[in-house]
């Protein structure tokens, strides 16, 4: 409908040009021979041919011949021709008109074709530009669908072969496979050939299925279903779709390689970390065993050579080392439980004073004669918690305070009611933690610069944080300026 | 120590690990203990009922039956003291074993000195005496036949409940009493009673304020987190 009105208007316009040329001819015909006025009509034919194509141009030549005869060939304003030589002029005008219209319309078609190609190239260029900047699969699929749907106004689905399973991507999400699509998509993947509408395999299907090929394998299928029902697809649309499918396959392949690369790198990083970790753990586990096995073997070999005092000395060392080994194993088990989320909380209301006194009791030997300044004033609410875990967490903090502050300096322990629960604050007078290390202190196996000579696995604070956070509390550490370290543990009244 | 002159105390060691039985055998024998071994629950139950040991050292992780069930089964028939020796350190396991009737609980690995002390303590508690319990350290003295308690020589006033708790702890000196056991014996209630836990904690806290020289860091009434309380005889 639209097409035919457009065509009619082209014809009318070309008639208008003939009318215009006739007006010009009428104005100047007194000064020119009629045969020269033919040029005006040839001009009209050229204009019609280049602007509106073959049909209007031929109509223009025909009408021109008639109008020229009526207006300018004597006897004027009659169809009859006095001088037969004008017949030749008519034939000439008509033949030249038809030939010009033929040539001009070809030229025009070429120009149209060129601009269509340019448009396609631009589309493909935009697509490839958008694709190269994306880094994940779903974005790539989104972009492809959006581009194709914008250009061709059809419905696009993409099927991807992932780990042997065919998945369907449509309208922005992964969806379940439509029953009708599945066998065709599978056939396309297996045969790496297009199928569906306009192809030799199942041409009765509504959609066309194009294989997404990269190198020698088919990674998936792009299905395209035109929204308007048409018989077949236009040739250049089909070419464009092929090109887009190609781009799509390349982009998917690129993302896959990128992901593989990323995974490899992650794996390498993880392996490196594990190696360092294993080295450090096996060192920490073996060192105590050295003292223990050494002592036991020297006891076995001993034929009364060892003095009583030195015997006592090595036995004591071995005993201390065995306790240390037991602690290390316990810490490793604790962090494993915390990370696996397998910490069983034995919740009971607890007296905060009691928690603190039991924690201090845990580190009694390490504390030695060091002064502990307690400051627990005011009404402290009971907190519901797993007391033995909280005691463990506090003991880690106290242990750190003892390890990283001068032997005779005091340690301050205080408790205060805080808005959601209770704050327990432990402060030492040590050198404090370097600012650069602050962000790492809760990382497991992290040891600070100054802790070379201090035994430990670097698990204490991570276990502590794990325990406190399982109780929905939090732990804050402030340090710096040589003013010691202050650890604040907030425990809510109920978990 | 226990039996150079008297007849040797017979100990039944129940553990599925041969190395641990061997170690206990070697380490306890010099102290005058006479060791019988069992490697599984079935064997242990038979030996416990037939050979009448004086004390049983029991592992919880036995191949054929859980140690807590073994404890329960033993308690149905005999009163022989049971000391649990287990790798399980979670307080729920301790409470389960103690509530089932175990007399003490020691986690592996343990020091020999600690085990010997616990064995002596359970034996002492087991020997029946008609005398009212008596407790005396440098600072604290409890004479339960006269119902008096003195701290640093000064008599102090205790409420009846505080007195009962102190007396119960003294009777079980060195042994952990679970919350449930204390609530049962003092108030004759079970642990589901409203506010009973809170009452226990408050009474303990008040008792500490009266008898401890530094209630913030108690020396006598110690808390075993998640399990209960015990009286430490001497520090």
Boltz contact constraints between the chains, C-beta under 6 A:
constraints:
  - contact:
      token1: [A, 326]
      token2: [B, 109]
      max_distance: 6.0
  - contact:
      token1: [A, 346]
      token2: [B, 91]
      max_distance: 6.0
  - contact:
      token1: [A, 346]
      token2: [B, 92]
      max_distance: 6.0
  - contact:
      token1: [A, 346]
      token2: [B, 226]
      max_distance: 6.0
  - contact:
      token1: [A, 351]
      token2: [B, 201]
      max_distance: 6.0
  - contact:
      token1: [A, 354]
      token2: [B, 223]
      max_distance: 6.0
  - contact:
      token1: [A, 357]
      token2: [B, 216]
      max_distance: 6.0
  - contact:
      token1: [A, 357]
      token2: [B, 217]
      max_distance: 6.0
  - contact:
      token1: [A, 358]
      token2: [B, 223]
      max_distance: 6.0
  - contact:
      token1: [A, 358]
      token2: [B, 225]
      max_distance: 6.0
  - contact:
      token1: [A, 360]
      token2: [B, 217]
      max_distance: 6.0
  - contact:
      token1: [A, 374]
      token2: [B, 216]
      max_distance: 6.0
  - contact:
      token1: [A, 387]
      token2: [B, 225]
      max_distance: 6.0
  - contact:
      token1: [A, 387]
      token2: [B, 226]
      max_distance: 6.0
  - contact:
      token1: [A, 388]
      token2: [B, 91]
      max_distance: 6.0
  - contact:
      token1: [A, 388]
      token2: [B, 225]
      max_distance: 6.0
  - contact:
      token1: [A, 388]
      token2: [B, 226]
      max_distance: 6.0
  - contact:
      token1: [A, 391]
      token2: [B, 225]
      max_distance: 6.0
